[in-house]
Amino acid sequence: MRLWLQFHLLSLTRLSVIHSNELSGDRPASSPFSLIDPRDFLAGGMFRQDDFLANVAGHDWSQYRGQRVLVRGCGDVPIPPWAYMAIATRLVGIARSVRYGNEHDNVVIYRPEKP
């Protein structure tokens, strides 16, 4: 019983650390991804379509050439699904792969076909 309890307390502690890192926006030092947070394209912390699209268009996407990119999902500001697609389409053909989600749970949304 004691070993079981220690295991579960350790598991809960690890989950708490992971969850607090996700909420604070901290990036683990060992992350294999270049992170893109859609909140970085917001104006004044609020989603406005025209400002968002202008910021996406003005971003230097070439810095992600050949890299594995993670487009961060959940956040505290509601962002429509098409906004994530606007970011992902800019990365197609530039990035080595594009994923959506967070560092611990993500889905591949673009990976070039192998020749």
Residue pairs with C-beta under 8 A, 6 or more apart in sequence:
18 104
21 28
22 102
22 103
22 104
25 37
27 35
27 103
28 103
31 70
31 103
32 68
33 67
33 68
33 69
33 70
33 99
33 103
34 63
34 64
34 67
34 68
34 69
34 70
34 95
35 69
35 70
35 72
36 64
36 69
36 70
36 71
36 72
36 87
36 91
37 72
37 75
38 71
38 72
38 75
38 79
38 83
38 84
38 87
39 45
39 72
39 75
39 77
39 79
40 55
41 52
41 55
41 56
41 59
41 83
41 87
42 48
42 51
42 52
42 55
42 77
43 51
43 52
43 55
45 77
46 77
47 77
47 78
47 79
47 80
47 83
52 83
52 86
53 86
56 86
56 87
56 90
59 90
61 90
61 91
61 94
62 94
64 91
64 94
64 95
65 94
65 95
66 95
66 96
67 95
67 96
68 95
68 96
68 97
68 99
69 91
69 95
69 96
69 97
69 98
69 99
70 98
70 99
70 100
70 101
70 102
70 103
70 106
71 84
71 87
71 88
71 91
71 98
71 99
71 100
71 109
72 101
72 102
73 84
73 100
73 101
73 102
73 106
74 102
84 100
88 98
88 100
88 109
88 110
91 98
91 110
92 98
92 110
93 112
95 110
96 111
96 112
97 108
97 110
97 111
97 112
98 108
98 109
98 110
98 111
99 106
99 107
99 108
99 109
100 106
100 107
100 109
101 107
